[in-house]
């Protein structure tokens, strides 16, 4: 029997796909351009926006005779035993390959934002906690583990990471982001992509682009970011993840920027992404994003018109299920309204990716080949390490922490004894299991209360909730105050409940009007402080909340951003002293709750000044975090003025010594201050960092190799340029805590830089 060229692994992928497409009908090519979401609910609360209205009916048996592009969330739609789910997916793939003429399997995708979003899989810390760790290596290791779990059950593509840069902390999806700085988001995000791709999983960057800049912090609201904000803040993390991570897929954002929806923007999806950046992978829709061009953006009057607009822009795959790319598109092509060449272009990209994944090979098999354990001891150890590194000690003014082992502790608060307090909205128990209340969580999630009792077995620990997360009932205050008055210290565990579309206080579609603690938690905290007993505030949240009301009134403040299934022991370890906190803030913590949604990347007029009575200065700055040990920064080189050309480099170095009595980690941060430029610039912005783990008395020397291209920005003509002039490099413990400065003059003519410019400040540790 002669093997068709498209089946021949000796040929190039391009030659194989060209041969295959030449044999396919219009219906078969189009079938590669959409997914099918088996089991998606069409009534009640969904896990995607407008899911009930947008989910279409189809005849599965008839549909797969044409082939199928993707299978949407075979594990993440409802609780399924992983081993049984892998077998069910294999059966579905066999049906698909047997039904179509060419026997091409579907590409299966899943969410994996904080771990594989399925039952019994490890729930890792959310991305905001990754940012708080300032540890790209550990994030890459975690992503590799997630990728291997996905592959073990037959999944090919992961819808992560989120590379949106926080612009307004009132936005519900802050927990899904890595932080408010593009350099931190880019370096951590690229590490996650490397890890996922190393396991053979197609990483999907989202949301391209501008989604987090929605007006008023409302989910899916129009984006009104300017050209420079878009170029210098929104886009760089995607460049990092493509150039350094090797991501093979990009997800178009829901939003529109200056009136043009991302899903129908050829300037974004084709001219920038493919022609300028050289991307060759697939562009997929955010769920129902193609249909939204008709129903929400109203730039198309029909489903076929929406399909045409998306395909013409460069959007290849409609997810999560067929709506516009099915019969309406085929009929429009037949009628001459949509060029078939657009179908061919998108199908070629999809099939090239399937070829790379081995899905066109004759010996491909859907059967799982490995033992399936999605919450292994190795996974849990990774989750514990990342949780511990991500806990941020915001304040400990009088050394109240660590707690004495035999102290009397009143644990109070709605987040202390709830396992879901550890999880973000894309962790399976929060994302799906809320619709299945009779199904157990599937993984062990110790609460802060349980973990603290384990951590301090000799302590006398009492507990009362005090209030709910977001209800107005203050009936529990009296008991909370009474228990606190009897204790040596009160541990107040407050924060968010993750959910979707208003069903939580944090998460997708859970935007807020201001940054007060949810419900009456702030009033509860006031009551506890009024007892005179020292209060340790533990925050388990998906965003920063305003804490200025309690500045100077608390014994200590600990911030954990949804730290995952091992978050309880991680927080308890910080309280006991077993863990020396090393997290640093990936977002600023505001002083007051409303009036000035703010991130640290502000030009002079965005800072405090006499032109406004509102002071936006945060209570705790971006990059801030304390430790139980003391670090000394010494032997700095770079204080003398220096000069380099617009293509030159300059090294700044210092030695960090652990002068305390216990091991700990310091994060040295390098910021750039550009005092005069042709357009307004942020007063400071992060351009490098290095995490250093040091034993007592140990010292390490860190060198930052600054290149002039790291000072580049978008000028008035839309060019990315390095301008001559004075700069200042600032070695800092946070964006507001400068330890050393290095004055630097850049000389020569204005230098335009391209897409091959340096993105990263190289560091050397000795």
C-alpha positions in Angstrom: 0.0 0.0 0.0 1.4 3.4 -1.0 1.5 6.0 1.7 0.1 9.4 0.7 2.7 12.2 0.8 0.9 13.9 3.7 1.5 10.8 5.8 5.2 10.6 5.0 7.3 11.7 8.0 10.3 11.9 5.7 8.8 15.0 4.0 8.8 18.4 5.5 5.7 19.5 7.5 5.1 22.2 4.9 5.1 19.7 2.0 2.9 17.2 3.9 0.3 19.9 4.7 0.3 21.3 1.1 -0.5 17.8 -0.2 -3.2 17.2 2.4 -5.0 20.5 1.8 -5.0 19.9 -2.0 -7.1 16.7 -1.3 -9.6 18.3 1.1 -13.0 19.7 0.4 -14.2 23.1 1.6 -16.2 21.4 4.4 -13.1 19.4 5.5 -10.8 22.3 5.5 -13.3 24.4 7.4 -13.8 21.7 10.0 -10.2 22.1 11.1 -11.0 25.7 12.1 -13.4 25.2 15.0 -13.6 23.3 18.2 -16.5 21.4 19.7 -17.4 21.7 23.4 -19.0 18.5 24.4 -21.0 18.8 27.6 -21.0 22.6 27.8 -24.0 23.8 29.7 -26.7 25.8 27.9 -28.6 26.8 31.0 -27.7 28.2 34.4 -24.3 29.7 35.2 -21.5 29.2 32.8 -17.7 29.3 32.9 -17.4 31.6 29.9 -19.1 35.0 29.2 -22.6 34.7 27.7 -22.1 30.9 27.4 -25.8 30.1 27.5 -26.6 32.5 24.7 -23.7 31.6 22.5 -23.6 27.8 22.7 -25.0 26.2 19.5 -26.6 22.8 18.9 -24.9 20.3 16.6 -25.2 16.7 15.6 -21.9 15.2 16.8 -22.0 12.0 14.7 -22.7 14.0 11.5 -20.3 16.8 12.3 -17.2 14.6 12.7 -17.5 13.1 9.3 -15.8 16.2 8.0 -13.1 16.0 10.6 -12.6 18.3 13.6 -10.1 21.0 14.6 -10.3 21.0 18.4 -11.9 19.3 21.4 -12.7 21.9 24.0 -12.0 21.1 27.7 -12.7 17.3 27.8 -11.4 17.3 31.4 -12.3 20.8 32.5 -16.1 20.9 31.8 -17.3 18.6 34.5 -15.7 16.4 37.2 -14.2 13.3 35.7 -11.7 10.8 37.1 -8.5 11.5 35.2 -7.8 7.9 34.2 -11.4 7.4 33.0 -11.2 10.8 31.3 -8.1 9.8 29.4 -9.9 6.7 28.2 -13.0 8.7 27.2 -10.8 11.2 25.3 -9.1 8.3 23.5 -12.5 6.9 22.5 -13.6 10.2 21.2 -10.4 10.6 19.2 -10.9 7.1 17.7 -14.4 8.1 16.7 -13.2 11.3 15.0 -10.4 9.5 13.1 -12.7 6.7 12.0 -15.5 9.1 10.9 -13.4 11.4 8.6 -11.9 10.5 5.3 -8.4 11.4 6.4 -8.4 10.1 10.0 -7.0 13.3 11.5 -7.5 13.6 15.2 -8.7 16.7 17.0 -6.3 18.8 19.0 -7.5 18.8 22.6 -7.1 21.9 24.7 -7.5 22.7 28.4 -7.1 25.6 30.8 -4.0 25.5 32.9 -3.6 28.9 34.5 -3.0 27.7 38.0 -2.4 24.1 37.2 -4.4 21.7 35.0 -8.0 22.8 35.5 -9.5 19.4 36.1 -10.6 17.3 39.0 -7.9 15.8 41.2 -5.2 17.9 39.7 -2.7 20.0 41.6 -4.0 23.5 42.3 -0.9 25.7 42.2 -0.7 29.3 43.3 -2.3 31.8 40.8 -0.1 33.9 38.4 -0.1 36.9 40.7 1.7 34.7 43.3 4.2 33.7 40.6 5.0 37.3 40.2 5.3 37.7 44.0 8.0 34.9 44.0 10.2 36.8 41.5 11.6 33.4 40.6 11.3 32.5 36.9 13.2 29.3 37.3 10.7 27.9 39.8 7.8 29.0 37.6 9.3 27.2 34.6 9.7 24.1 36.7 6.0 24.2 37.7 4.9 24.8 34.1 6.9 21.7 33.0 5.1 19.6 35.6 1.7 21.0 34.4 2.6 20.2 30.8 3.6 16.6 31.6 0.3 16.1 33.3 -1.6 17.5 30.3 0.3 15.2 27.9 -0.3 12.2 30.1 -4.0 12.3 29.6 -3.9 13.3 25.9 -4.2 17.1 25.9 -2.1 19.0 23.3 -2.7 22.7 24.1 -2.8 24.8 27.3 -4.6 28.1 27.4 -2.0 29.9 29.5 -0.3 32.1 30.5 -2.1 35.4 30.9 0.3 38.2 29.9 -1.9 41.2 30.6 -0.2 43.9 32.6 -2.4 45.2 35.5 -3.5 48.8 34.8 -6.3 49.1 37.3 -6.5 46.7 40.4 -10.3 47.0 40.5 -10.4 44.6 37.5 -11.6 41.2 38.5 -8.9 39.3 36.6 -5.9 40.8 38.5 -5.4 37.4 40.1 -4.8 35.9 36.7 -2.0 38.4 35.8 1.6 38.3 36.9 1.7 41.9 38.0 1.7 45.6 37.1 5.1 45.8 35.4 5.8 44.5 31.8 9.3 43.4 32.6 8.2 41.2 35.5 5.3 39.9 33.5 7.4 39.2 30.5 10.3 37.4 32.3 8.0 35.3 34.5 5.5 34.6 31.6 8.3 33.5 29.3 9.5 31.1 31.9 6.1 29.6 32.2 5.9 29.2 28.4 9.3 27.5 28.3 8.2 25.0 30.9 4.9 24.2 29.2 6.5 23.9 25.7 9.3 21.7 27.1 6.6 19.1 27.8 5.3 19.3 24.2 2.3 21.3 25.0 1.3 24.3 22.8 1.3 27.3 25.1 -1.4 29.9 24.3 -0.6 33.5 25.1 -3.5 35.6 26.3 -5.1 38.0 26.0 -3.7 39.6 22.8 -3.8 42.5 23.4 -4.9 45.3 25.7 -7.6 43.4 27.7 -6.4 44.6 31.1 -6.6 48.2 30.0 -10.4 48.1 29.8 -12.1 51.3 30.8 -13.3 51.6 34.4 -11.8 48.1 35.1 -14.9 46.5 33.7 -14.5 43.1 32.1 -14.6 43.3 28.3 -15.0 47.1 28.4 -13.5 49.1 25.5 -9.7 49.8 25.7 -8.7 53.4 25.6 -4.9 53.0 25.9 -2.8 55.3 23.9 -0.3 54.2 21.3 2.7 54.4 23.6 1.0 52.6 26.5 0.1 49.8 24.1 3.6 49.6 22.6 5.6 50.0 25.8 3.5 48.4 28.5 0.9 46.1 26.8 3.0 44.4 24.1 6.5 43.6 25.6 5.4 40.6 27.7 4.1 38.9 24.5 7.4 39.7 22.8 9.2 38.0 25.7 7.0 34.9 25.6 7.3 34.5 21.8 11.1 35.3 21.5 12.3 33.6 24.7 9.6 31.1 25.4 8.7 29.9 21.9 4.9 30.0 22.4 3.1 28.4 19.5 -0.3 29.9 19.9 -1.9 33.3 20.7 -5.4 34.0 21.9 -7.1 37.2 20.6 -8.6 39.4 23.3 -12.3 40.1 23.7 -11.8 43.9 23.9 -11.7 46.6 21.2 -9.0 49.3 21.2 -10.0 52.6 19.7 -13.1 51.0 18.1 -11.3 48.0 16.5 -12.0 44.6 18.2 -8.8 42.5 18.6 -10.5 39.5 17.0 -11.0 41.5 13.8 -7.8 43.6 13.8 -5.4 42.7 10.9 -2.9 45.3 12.2 -2.6 43.4 15.4 -3.0 39.7 14.3 -1.3 39.8 11.0 0.9 42.9 10.4 2.3 43.1 14.0 2.2 39.5 15.1 3.1 37.7 11.9 4.8 40.1 9.6 6.8 42.2 12.1 7.3 39.6 14.9 7.5 36.5 12.6 5.0 34.4 14.5 4.1 31.2 12.6 1.7 29.5 15.0 -2.0 29.6 15.4 -4.3 32.4 16.6 -7.3 31.2 18.5 -10.4 33.0 19.6 -11.2 33.6 23.2 -14.4 31.7 23.9 -17.2 33.0 21.7 -14.9 35.9 20.6 -15.8 35.5 16.9 -19.6 35.5 17.6 -19.1 38.6 19.7 -18.1 40.5 16.6 -21.8 40.2 15.6 -23.6 40.2 19.0 -21.4 42.5 21.2 -19.1 44.6 19.1 -21.7 44.8 16.2 -19.1 45.2 13.5 -20.8 42.4 11.6 -24.5 41.9 10.8 -24.3 38.1 10.4 -22.4 35.1 11.6 -20.8 34.8 8.2 -19.8 38.4 8.4 -18.2 37.9 11.8 -16.3 34.8 10.5 -15.1 36.8 7.5 -13.8 39.7 9.6 -12.0 37.3 12.0 -10.4 35.2 9.3 -9.3 38.2 7.3 -7.7 39.7 10.4 -5.7 36.4 10.9 -7.8 34.6 13.5 -7.5 30.9 12.6 -9.6 28.9 15.1 -13.0 29.6 16.5 -13.3 28.5 20.1 -14.9 27.0 22.2 -17.4 25.5 19.8 -18.6 26.1 16.3 -20.9 29.1 15.7 -19.7 31.2 12.9 -17.0 29.1 11.2 -19.4 26.3 10.4 -22.3 26.3 8.0 -22.6 30.1 7.8 -19.0 30.4 6.6 -19.2 27.6 4.1 -22.3 29.1 2.6 -20.7 32.5 2.3 -17.7 31.0 0.6 -20.0 29.1 -1.9 -21.8 32.4 -2.5 -18.5 34.2 -3.3 -18.8 36.4 -0.3 -15.7 35.1 1.5 -12.5 34.1 -0.4 -11.7 30.4 0.0 -8.0 31.4 0.3 -8.8 32.6 3.8 -9.9 29.1 4.7 -6.8 27.6 3.1 -4.5 30.0 5.0 -6.0 29.2 8.4 -6.3 25.5 7.7 -2.7 25.3 6.7 -1.6 26.9 10.0 -3.8 24.5 12.0 -2.6 21.4 10.1 1.1 22.5 10.3 0.7 22.5 14.1 -1.0 19.1 14.1 1.8 17.8 12.0 4.4 19.1 14.5 2.5 17.4 17.2 2.5 14.1 15.4 -1.2 14.0 14.8 -0.8 13.4 11.0 1.4 10.4 11.5 0.0 6.9 10.7 1.3 5.5 14.0 -0.3 8.1 16.2 -2.3 6.6 19.0 -4.7 8.3 21.4 -4.1 5.7 24.1 -2.5 7.0 27.4 0.8 5.4 27.9 1.7 6.6 31.4 0.4 6.1 34.9 -1.9 9.1 35.6 -1.4 10.9 38.9 -2.3 14.6 38.6 -1.5 15.5 42.2 1.7 13.6 42.8 4.0 14.2 45.8 6.4 15.9 43.3 3.6 18.3 42.2 2.6 19.1 45.8 6.3 19.8 46.7 6.4 22.2 43.8 3.2 23.8 44.9 4.6 24.2 48.4 7.8 25.8 47.3 6.1 28.3 45.1 3.5 29.1 47.8 6.2 29.7 50.3 8.3 31.9 48.0 5.2 33.9 47.1 4.1 34.9 50.6 4.9 38.6 51.2 5.6 40.0 54.6 4.3 43.5 54.2 5.0 44.7 57.8 6.3 43.5 61.1 7.3 46.7 62.9 7.9 45.3 66.3 9.0 41.8 65.5 5.7 40.2 66.5 6.4 37.5 63.9 7.4 34.7 64.2 4.9 33.8 66.8 6.0 32.1 70.0 5.3 28.3 69.9 3.2 28.3 73.1 1.2 31.5 72.6 -2.6 31.9 72.9 -3.9 32.6 69.4 -7.4 33.8 68.4 -7.9 32.9 64.7 -10.7 35.1 63.3 -12.0 35.6 59.8 -14.0 34.2 56.9 -10.9 32.9 55.1 -9.3 31.0 58.0 -11.2 27.7 57.8 -12.3 27.6 54.1 -10.2 25.5 51.7 -11.4 27.5 48.8 -9.8 30.6 50.3 -6.5 29.3 48.8 -7.7 29.0 45.2 -8.2 31.4 42.3 -11.2 31.4 39.9 -9.4 29.1 37.3 -8.7 26.4 39.9 -11.1 23.5 39.3 -12.8 23.6 42.7 -13.7 27.3 42.2 -14.2 27.2 38.5 -16.4 24.0 38.0 -17.1 22.2 41.3 -19.3 25.0 42.6 -21.8 23.7 40.0 -21.4 20.1 41.5 -21.8 20.6 45.3 -22.1 16.9 45.9 -18.6 16.1 44.4 -15.7 16.2 46.8 -12.8 18.6 46.1 -10.6 15.8 44.9 -7.4 17.2 46.4 -6.2 17.9 49.9 -6.3 21.6 50.7 -5.3 22.4 54.3 -6.7 25.7 55.6 -4.8 28.3 57.5 -6.5 27.2 60.7 -5.6 23.5 60.2 -2.0 24.3 59.1 -1.5 26.7 62.1 -2.6 24.1 64.6 -0.2 21.6 62.9 2.6 24.1 62.8 2.3 25.3 66.4 1.0 22.2 68.3 1.7 23.7 71.7 -0.2 26.9 71.0 -3.8 27.3 72.3 -5.8 28.1 69.2 -9.4 29.2 69.1 -11.5 30.1 66.0 -14.5 32.1 65.1 -15.4 33.3 61.6 -16.6 36.8 62.6 -18.4 37.5 59.3 -18.8 36.2 55.8 -16.6 37.2 52.9 -19.0 39.7 51.3 -22.3 39.7 53.3 -23.3 42.6 55.5 -24.0 40.5 58.7 -22.0 41.7 61.7 -23.6 39.3 64.1 -20.4 37.4 64.6 -18.4 40.4 65.7 -19.2 40.0 69.4 -17.8 36.5 69.7 -14.7 37.4 67.6 -13.9 40.3 69.9 -14.4 38.1 73.0 -12.1 35.4 71.7 -9.5 38.0 70.7 -9.6 39.6 74.2 -8.7 36.2 75.8 -5.7 35.7 73.5 -2.1 36.9 73.3 -2.4 37.6 69.6 -5.2 37.6 67.0 -4.6 36.2 63.6 -7.2 37.8 61.3 -7.5 35.8 58.1 -9.4 38.0 55.6 -9.7 38.3 51.8 -11.5 37.2 48.7 -13.7 34.4 47.4 -12.8 33.5 43.8 -15.6 33.1 41.4 -16.9 34.0 37.9 -19.2 36.7 36.6 -20.2 38.2 39.9 -20.3 35.0 41.9 -17.1 35.9 43.8 -15.3 39.0 45.0 -12.3 38.2 42.7 -12.1 36.5 39.3 -13.4 36.9 35.8 -16.3 39.3 35.7 -15.9 40.1 39.4 -14.8 43.7 39.0 -15.2 46.1 42.0 -15.9 49.8 42.3 -13.2 50.5 44.9 -10.5 48.7 46.8 -12.1 48.3 50.2 -12.0 44.9 51.8 -15.1 42.9 50.7 -18.3 43.0 52.8 -17.8 44.1 56.4 -14.3 42.6 56.8 -12.9 46.0 57.3 -15.3 46.7 60.1 -14.4 43.3 61.7 -10.7 44.2 61.5 -11.5 47.6 63.3 -13.3 45.7 66.1 -10.3 43.3 66.5 -7.8 46.1 66.6 -9.9 48.0 69.2 -9.3 45.2 71.7 -5.7 46.3 72.2 -4.6 42.7 71.5 -1.9 42.6 68.7 -3.4 41.7 65.4 -1.6 39.9 62.6 -3.5 40.5 59.4 -3.4 37.6 56.8 -4.7 38.5 53.4 -5.7 35.7 51.0 -6.8 37.7 48.0 -6.8 38.0 44.2 -5.9 41.7 44.1 -4.4 44.3 46.4 -6.7 46.1 48.9 -6.3 49.5 50.5 -4.7 49.1 53.9 -4.0 52.7 54.9 -6.9 52.7 57.4 -4.8 50.3 59.6 -1.3 51.7 58.9 0.6 51.6 62.2 -2.3 49.8 64.0 -1.4 46.2 63.2 1.2 43.9 64.7 2.1 42.4 61.3 0.7 42.2 57.8 1.1 39.1 55.5 -0.1 39.1 51.9 -0.7 35.8 50.0 -2.3 35.9 46.5 -4.4 32.8 46.3 -1.4 30.5 47.1 -2.9 27.2 46.0 -3.4 23.8 47.7 -0.3 24.2 49.8 -0.9 27.8 50.7 -2.2 27.1 54.2 1.0 25.4 55.3 3.0 28.1 53.5 1.3 30.9 55.4 1.4 29.0 58.7 5.1 28.4 58.1 5.7 32.1 57.9 3.7 32.7 61.1 5.7 30.0 63.0 9.1 31.1 61.5 9.7 27.8 59.7 9.5 29.8 56.5 11.5 33.0 56.1 9.3 35.2 53.9 10.9 36.2 50.6 8.0 37.3 48.4 8.0 40.8 46.9 4.9 42.7 45.7 4.1 42.3 42.0 1.5 45.1 42.4 1.4 48.1 44.6 -0.8 48.1 47.8 -2.9 51.3 47.9 -3.3 53.5 50.9 -6.9 54.6 50.3 -9.6 52.6 48.5 -10.9 54.9 45.8 -10.3 57.9 43.6 -7.0 57.0 42.0 -6.7 53.5 40.4 -2.9 53.5 40.1 0.1 51.4 39.2 3.7 52.5 39.8 4.5 53.2 36.1 3.6 56.9 36.2 5.1 60.0 34.6 5.6 63.0 36.9 2.0 64.2 36.6 0.8 60.8 37.7 2.6 61.1 41.0 1.7 63.1 44.2 2.0 66.8 43.7 0.4 70.2 44.3 -1.8 70.0 41.2 -4.3 67.7 43.0 -5.5 67.0 46.5 -5.5 63.3 45.8 -2.3 61.5 46.7 -1.9 58.2 44.8 1.3 57.1 46.6 0.8 53.5 47.7 1.1 52.3 51.2 3.4 49.5 50.1 5.3 50.0 46.8 5.8 47.6 43.9 8.6 45.2 44.8 8.3 45.7 48.5 8.7 42.8 51.0 10.3 42.1 54.3 12.3 39.2 55.8 13.2 37.7 59.2 16.8 38.3 58.4 18.9 41.3 57.5 20.6 41.8 54.2 23.5 44.3 53.7 24.2 45.7 50.2 27.8 46.7 49.9 30.8 47.1 47.5 28.7 48.9 45.0 30.4 49.8 41.7 28.7 52.4 39.5 28.5 55.5 41.6 30.9 57.5 39.4 29.3 59.1 36.3 29.8 57.0 33.1 29.2 57.4 29.4 28.1 54.9 26.7 26.9 55.1 23.2 23.3 54.4 22.1 24.4 50.8 21.4 26.7 50.5 24.4 26.7 48.5 27.6 27.5 49.4 31.2 27.8 47.0 34.2 26.7 47.8 37.8 27.5 45.4 40.6 27.1 45.0 44.3 27.5 42.4 47.0 24.6 41.2 49.1 25.4 39.8 52.5 23.1 38.0 54.8 24.0 39.7 58.1 21.3 37.9 60.1 21.1 34.6 61.9 19.0 32.6 59.5 18.8 31.7 55.8 16.8 33.9 53.6 16.3 35.3 50.1 16.8 38.9 48.9 15.5 40.3 45.6 17.8 43.0 44.1 15.8 45.2 41.6 17.2 47.4 38.9 15.1 50.4 37.9 15.7 53.0 35.2 15.0 56.7 35.7 15.0 58.8 32.5 14.9 62.5 33.6 14.4 64.1 30.2 12.9 62.5 27.1 10.9 63.6 24.0 7.7 62.1 25.4 6.7 61.7 29.1 8.2 58.6 30.7 7.5 56.6 33.9 9.5 58.1 36.7 11.0 54.7 37.3 10.5 51.3 35.6 11.9 47.9 36.3 14.6 46.7 33.8 16.2 43.9 35.8 16.1 41.8 39.0 17.9 38.9 40.7 16.7 36.7 43.5 19.5 35.6 45.8 19.2 32.8 48.4 21.8 33.2 51.1 22.7 31.3 54.2 23.6 33.3 57.4 26.9 35.1 56.8 26.9 34.2 53.1 27.4 36.8 50.4 27.0 36.8 46.7 27.9 39.4 44.1 25.4 40.3 41.4 26.2 42.2 38.2 23.6 43.8 36.0 24.8 44.2 32.4 22.7 47.2 31.2 22.5 47.8 27.5 21.3 51.1 26.1 18.5 49.4 24.2 16.8 48.7 27.6 16.1 52.5 27.7 14.2 52.4 24.4 10.7 53.7 24.1 8.1 54.7 21.5 8.6 58.2 20.3 6.2 60.7 18.7 6.5 59.1 15.3 5.7 55.6 16.6 9.4 54.5 16.3 11.1 52.6 19.2 14.2 54.6 19.9 17.2 55.0 22.2 17.7 58.7 22.8 20.9 60.3 23.9 20.9 62.0 27.3 21.3 61.4 31.0 19.9 58.3 32.7 20.0 57.0 36.2 20.2 53.3 37.1 18.8 52.6 40.5 19.5 49.5 42.5 16.5 49.2 44.8 14.7 47.0 47.3 11.4 48.2 45.8 10.3 50.9 43.3 10.4 53.3 46.2 13.4 52.1 48.2 16.5 53.1 46.3 19.8 51.8 47.8 22.4 52.8 45.1 22.3 55.0 42.0 24.5 54.9 38.9 24.4 58.1 36.8 24.9 57.4 33.1 25.1 59.5 30.0 24.1 58.1 26.6 25.8 59.8 23.7 25.4 59.7 19.9 22.5 60.2 17.6 19.0 58.9 18.2 19.0 55.2 17.4 15.9 53.3 16.2 15.8 49.7 17.3 13.8 46.9 15.9 12.1 43.7 17.0 15.5 42.1 17.6 16.3 44.6 20.4 17.4 43.4 23.8 14.5 42.7 26.1 16.3 41.4 29.1 19.0 42.8 31.3 21.5 40.0 31.7 22.7 39.3 35.2 25.7 37.4 36.6 25.9 36.0 40.1 29.3 35.1 41.6 
